[in-house]
Amino acid sequence: MAYSSDIEAIDALSESYKRIRQEIGQVIVGQDDVVKSVLISIFSNGHCLLVGVPGLAKTLLVNTLAQVLDLSYNRVQFTPDLMPSDILGSEILGEDRTFKFLKGPVFSNIVLADEINRTPPKTQAALLEAMQEKIVTVGGNTYPLPRPFFVLATQNPIEQEGTYPLPEAQLDRFMFNVMLSYPSFEEELRVVKNTTINKSVSLQKILNAEQIQYFQSLIRNIPVTDHVLEYAVSLAVKTRPGTAMATEEVNKYLSWGAGPRASQYLVLGAKCHAAISGKYSPDIEDVRAIAEPILRHRIVRNYKAEAEGISTEQIIRKLF
């Protein structure tokens, strides 16, 4: 990709982002913050967890995204009887009496892990290892996953019977935890209008795998001033109860705080948020814009917070 400077490349990224939003808008009505978070995750080379009730177009969003970004896409419906080999693939004995590796659905650019909390920890761990290492090891052989590699997992917050909630250490692998809410009345009217007629939308391909990888490395090259870096790190450090920088609310309402990965993602996310907004370096506003979905699943409230009805979001906003 031939750009004369990083500034020109950031302008190209900002322009591509607007075009991607426009294309997705033909299919997905509303959900602006969700689309933004998912795209920031992709350009920051992170993974995303979507939490919302059924029927809020989570699967449709991922499918649309894969088409617009010209990426391969697989959807895995997580069930209690799903085995690690159903995701990663397995070795089979071929006709020539040698073992051949049959690749599983994880070998694609975008993997939608639908209802990840419905499957046992062993299978969850297999996917989470692939997310972290970007490789799969089966039968002593290592297979690299295609790049870019992005996991979008969904969780249904209502039915908790027969589910296996993701442990905090594994939730930490996700860059964002995005909450989906119901559409507004006007948005739902548009959804029903568009989906109850014979209407087919042809989507344009805006970027490809090579361009996305280029932009992922561009994001890491964006300079950050010391005061923004310090602000991002202090935001994560303040969430740790019993430490020198912890606030009064944190000590009172949290039993666990965010780890160093939160600081890394706050800086990366702020860089990406600045770039798609057409800025060449992030400021404190960019850190605040992405702080909630990054910190939400990394801090654990205690019984006092739950008893008093203090939400995780309220605690995070107080830290600003």
C-alpha positions as semicolon CSV with decimal commas, in nm:
position;residue;x (nm);y (nm);z (nm)
1;M;0,000;0,000;0,000
2;A;0,162;0,320;-0,119
3;Y;0,096;0,620;0,100
4;S;0,351;0,900;0,099
5;S;0,322;0,948;0,477
6;D;0,147;0,818;0,789
7;I;-0,072;1,130;0,784
8;E;-0,200;1,040;0,437
9;A;-0,257;0,681;0,554
10;I;-0,457;0,798;0,860
11;D;-0,672;1,013;0,628
12;A;-0,730;0,703;0,412
13;L;-0,826;0,500;0,721
14;S;-1,070;0,769;0,836
15;E;-1,225;0,781;0,487
16;S;-1,248;0,399;0,468
17;Y;-1,415;0,391;0,811
18;K;-1,685;0,635;0,694
19;R;-1,749;0,426;0,382
20;I;-1,767;0,102;0,586
21;R;-2,020;0,266;0,821
22;Q;-2,225;0,377;0,521
23;E;-2,230;0,028;0,368
24;I;-2,317;-0,142;0,700
25;G;-2,593;0,120;0,750
26;Q;-2,774;-0,022;0,446
27;V;-2,833;-0,345;0,640
28;I;-2,800;-0,260;1,010
29;V;-3,033;0,007;1,146
30;G;-2,896;0,205;1,444
31;Q;-2,648;0,027;1,678
32;D;-2,393;0,301;1,595
33;D;-2,182;0,253;1,909
34;V;-2,175;-0,124;1,860
35;V;-2,057;-0,096;1,497
36;K;-1,793;0,158;1,603
37;S;-1,662;-0,066;1,883
38;V;-1,643;-0,372;1,657
39;L;-1,451;-0,178;1,389
40;I;-1,211;-0,032;1,649
41;S;-1,150;-0,390;1,772
42;I;-1,065;-0,507;1,420
43;F;-0,828;-0,218;1,344
44;S;-0,665;-0,256;1,690
45;N;-0,620;-0,632;1,632
46;G;-0,837;-0,719;1,934
47;H;-1,144;-0,937;1,994
48;C;-1,495;-0,835;2,091
49;L;-1,765;-0,975;2,322
50;L;-2,124;-0,873;2,247
51;V;-2,378;-0,907;2,526
52;G;-2,744;-0,872;2,435
53;V;-3,079;-1,048;2,416
54;P;-3,160;-1,252;2,103
55;G;-3,285;-1,077;1,789
56;L;-3,067;-0,764;1,804
57;A;-2,889;-0,844;1,473
58;K;-2,559;-0,961;1,625
59;T;-2,511;-1,237;1,364
60;L;-2,630;-1,012;1,082
61;L;-2,377;-0,746;1,185
62;V;-2,084;-0,989;1,169
63;N;-2,199;-1,134;0,837
64;T;-2,234;-0,784;0,688
65;L;-1,895;-0,683;0,824
66;A;-1,727;-0,987;0,667
67;Q;-1,876;-0,897;0,327
68;V;-1,779;-0,529;0,342
69;L;-1,423;-0,612;0,456
70;D;-1,391;-0,900;0,205
71;L;-1,291;-1,147;0,478
72;S;-1,367;-1,517;0,525
73;Y;-1,627;-1,580;0,794
74;N;-1,747;-1,876;1,001
75;R;-2,021;-1,898;1,260
76;V;-2,004;-2,155;1,540
77;Q;-2,315;-2,216;1,749
78;F;-2,182;-2,303;2,095
79;T;-2,375;-2,586;2,263
80;P;-2,310;-2,796;2,577
81;D;-2,192;-3,094;2,368
82;L;-1,947;-2,898;2,149
83;M;-1,592;-3,041;2,162
84;P;-1,262;-2,851;2,110
85;S;-1,205;-3,050;1,787
86;D;-1,537;-2,916;1,652
87;I;-1,381;-2,570;1,655
88;L;-1,010;-2,632;1,592
89;G;-1,031;-2,930;1,355
90;S;-0,903;-3,286;1,388
91;E;-0,665;-3,535;1,235
92;I;-0,818;-3,815;1,027
93;L;-0,659;-4,122;0,874
94;G;-0,654;-4,082;0,496
95;E;-0,679;-4,350;0,227
96;D;-0,298;-4,351;0,199
97;R;-0,276;-4,454;0,569
98;T;-0,133;-4,115;0,675
99;F;-0,294;-3,864;0,907
100;K;-0,436;-3,550;0,749
101;F;-0,548;-3,242;0,939
102;L;-0,903;-3,129;0,865
103;K;-0,926;-2,761;0,954
104;G;-1,212;-2,651;1,179
105;P;-1,422;-2,334;1,152
106;V;-1,166;-2,134;1,354
107;F;-0,956;-2,115;1,034
108;S;-1,117;-1,800;0,895
109;N;-1,061;-1,425;0,932
110;I;-1,377;-1,362;1,135
111;V;-1,517;-1,622;1,374
112;L;-1,856;-1,565;1,534
113;A;-1,873;-1,763;1,858
114;D;-2,247;-1,759;1,916
115;E;-2,353;-1,791;2,282
116;I;-2,001;-1,871;2,405
117;N;-2,133;-1,917;2,761
118;R;-2,336;-2,223;2,653
119;T;-2,031;-2,448;2,610
120;P;-1,812;-2,618;2,876
121;P;-1,482;-2,456;2,991
122;K;-1,269;-2,706;2,793
123;T;-1,416;-2,589;2,462
124;Q;-1,411;-2,222;2,566
125;A;-1,041;-2,259;2,653
126;A;-0,960;-2,407;2,309
127;L;-1,104;-2,100;2,136
128;L;-0,948;-1,855;2,382
129;E;-0,603;-2,010;2,329
130;A;-0,641;-1,967;1,953
131;M;-0,743;-1,603;2,013
132;Q;-0,433;-1,535;2,221
133;E;-0,168;-1,727;2,028
134;K;-0,317;-1,696;1,674
135;I;-0,213;-2,059;1,620
136;V;-0,372;-2,401;1,667
137;T;-0,182;-2,706;1,796
138;V;-0,327;-3,048;1,714
139;G;-0,144;-3,379;1,739
140;G;0,188;-3,208;1,809
141;N;0,167;-2,997;1,489
142;T;0,119;-2,621;1,486
143;Y;-0,102;-2,448;1,229
144;P;-0,107;-2,067;1,194
145;L;-0,447;-1,900;1,172
146;P;-0,525;-1,669;0,879
147;R;-0,452;-1,298;0,929
148;P;-0,628;-1,080;1,023
149;F;-0,795;-1,303;1,282
150;F;-1,085;-1,168;1,480
151;V;-1,324;-1,340;1,722
152;L;-1,664;-1,193;1,793
153;A;-1,836;-1,380;2,075
154;T;-2,195;-1,329;2,185
155;Q;-2,356;-1,387;2,524
156;N;-2,723;-1,395;2,613
157;P;-2,762;-1,216;2,950
158;I;-3,108;-1,351;3,036
159;E;-3,108;-1,730;3,033
160;Q;-2,839;-1,833;3,279
161;E;-2,959;-2,191;3,329
162;G;-2,719;-2,446;3,187
163;T;-2,455;-2,185;3,107
164;Y;-2,083;-2,170;3,184
165;P;-1,996;-1,803;3,244
166;L;-1,652;-1,705;3,119
167;P;-1,400;-1,668;3,405
168;E;-1,251;-1,320;3,458
169;A;-0,908;-1,433;3,333
170;Q;-1,062;-1,544;3,004
171;L;-1,286;-1,238;2,971
172;D;-0,962;-1,038;2,983
173;R;-0,871;-1,174;2,637
174;F;-1,149;-0,965;2,484
175;M;-1,060;-0,605;2,406
176;F;-1,421;-0,485;2,426
177;N;-1,732;-0,596;2,612
178;V;-2,015;-0,426;2,422
179;M;-2,370;-0,415;2,560
180;L;-2,647;-0,418;2,299
181;S;-2,970;-0,243;2,387
182;Y;-3,313;-0,256;2,224
183;P;-3,360;-0,025;1,922
184;S;-3,560;0,296;1,961
185;F;-3,921;0,303;1,838
186;E;-3,821;0,478;1,511
187;E;-3,533;0,236;1,452
188;E;-3,754;-0,065;1,510
189;L;-4,010;0,076;1,264
190;R;-3,735;0,097;1,000
191;V;-3,613;-0,256;1,081
192;V;-3,961;-0,404;1,043
193;K;-4,025;-0,204;0,725
194;N;-3,698;-0,320;0,564
195;T;-3,722;-0,685;0,666
196;T;-4,084;-0,759;0,578
197;I;-4,054;-0,679;0,207
198;N;-3,861;-0,832;-0,083
199;K;-3,552;-0,616;-0,062
200;S;-3,200;-0,730;-0,138
201;V;-2,898;-0,510;-0,073
202;S;-2,574;-0,553;-0,267
203;L;-2,280;-0,453;-0,051
204;Q;-1,956;-0,304;-0,181
205;K;-1,623;-0,441;-0,062
206;I;-1,439;-0,147;0,096
207;L;-1,116;-0,307;0,226
208;N;-0,939;-0,642;0,202
209;A;-0,726;-0,852;0,441
210;E;-0,397;-0,693;0,328
211;Q;-0,525;-0,337;0,377
212;I;-0,667;-0,421;0,722
213;Q;-0,327;-0,560;0,831
214;Y;-0,160;-0,243;0,700
215;F;-0,399;-0,025;0,904
216;Q;-0,347;-0,245;1,213
217;S;0,027;-0,175;1,201
218;L;-0,040;0,195;1,122
219;I;-0,246;0,227;1,445
220;R;0,055;0,107;1,646
221;N;0,274;0,374;1,479
222;I;0,051;0,662;1,592
223;P;0,237;0,875;1,850
224;V;0,086;0,933;2,196
225;T;0,180;1,222;2,423
226;D;0,301;1,139;2,774
227;H;0,003;1,299;2,950
228;V;-0,247;1,089;2,748
229;L;-0,041;0,774;2,816
230;E;-0,033;0,856;3,188
231;Y;-0,410;0,927;3,188
232;A;-0,487;0,588;3,025
233;V;-0,262;0,393;3,263
234;S;-0,385;0,580;3,572
235;L;-0,746;0,502;3,470
236;A;-0,668;0,128;3,483
237;V;-0,453;0,155;3,799
238;K;-0,725;0,349;3,986
239;T;-0,962;0,050;3,954
240;R;-0,747;-0,169;4,180
241;P;-0,884;-0,167;4,537
242;G;-0,634;-0,140;4,820
243;T;-0,363;0,025;4,606
244;A;-0,218;0,375;4,645
245;M;-0,413;0,528;4,352
246;A;-0,748;0,360;4,422
247;T;-1,037;0,603;4,474
248;E;-1,281;0,594;4,765
249;E;-1,555;0,441;4,544
250;V;-1,319;0,172;4,416
251;N;-1,217;0,065;4,767
252;K;-1,581;0,063;4,874
253;Y;-1,745;-0,112;4,578
254;L;-1,487;-0,326;4,394
255;S;-1,331;-0,655;4,495
256;W;-1,103;-0,672;4,190
257;G;-0,958;-0,424;3,940
258;A;-0,833;-0,417;3,581
259;G;-0,491;-0,564;3,492
260;P;-0,215;-0,424;3,269
261;R;-0,390;-0,552;2,955
262;A;-0,657;-0,286;3,018
263;S;-0,390;-0,012;3,002
264;Q;-0,257;-0,151;2,672
265;Y;-0,605;-0,166;2,518
266;L;-0,696;0,184;2,645
267;V;-0,395;0,327;2,460
268;L;-0,448;0,118;2,144
269;G;-0,822;0,189;2,142
270;A;-0,763;0,563;2,190
271;K;-0,514;0,564;1,898
272;C;-0,769;0,392;1,674
273;H;-1,057;0,614;1,791
274;A;-0,846;0,921;1,708
275;A;-0,750;0,785;1,364
276;I;-1,107;0,703;1,255
277;S;-1,211;1,049;1,378
278;G;-0,950;1,206;1,149
279;K;-0,702;1,301;1,426
280;Y;-0,330;1,222;1,406
281;S;-0,275;1,167;1,778
282;P;-0,517;1,067;2,058
283;D;-0,620;1,298;2,340
284;I;-0,791;1,233;2,675
285;E;-1,136;1,246;2,510
286;D;-1,039;0,947;2,292
287;V;-0,940;0,747;2,601
288;R;-1,272;0,829;2,768
289;A;-1,469;0,738;2,455
290;I;-1,350;0,376;2,465
291;A;-1,293;0,330;2,841
292;E;-1,632;0,180;2,934
293;P;-1,635;-0,124;2,701
294;I;-1,267;-0,190;2,784
295;L;-1,297;-0,172;3,164
296;R;-1,652;-0,308;3,204
297;H;-1,556;-0,677;3,210
298;R;-1,224;-0,630;3,388
299;I;-1,352;-0,499;3,718
300;V;-1,549;-0,706;3,969
301;R;-1,808;-0,546;4,195
302;N;-1,844;-0,664;4,555
303;Y;-2,168;-0,754;4,737
304;K;-2,198;-0,394;4,869
305;A;-2,214;-0,250;4,516
306;E;-2,473;-0,508;4,414
307;A;-2,681;-0,446;4,727
308;E;-2,679;-0,069;4,668
309;G;-2,747;-0,109;4,295
310;I;-2,420;0,059;4,191
311;S;-2,343;-0,038;3,831
312;T;-1,998;-0,102;3,684
313;E;-2,055;0,191;3,444
314;Q;-2,125;0,433;3,731
315;I;-1,796;0,334;3,895
316;I;-1,604;0,379;3,568
317;R;-1,757;0,723;3,499
318;K;-1,661;0,840;3,848
319;L;-1,296;0,764;3,760
320;F;-1,302;1,021;3,475
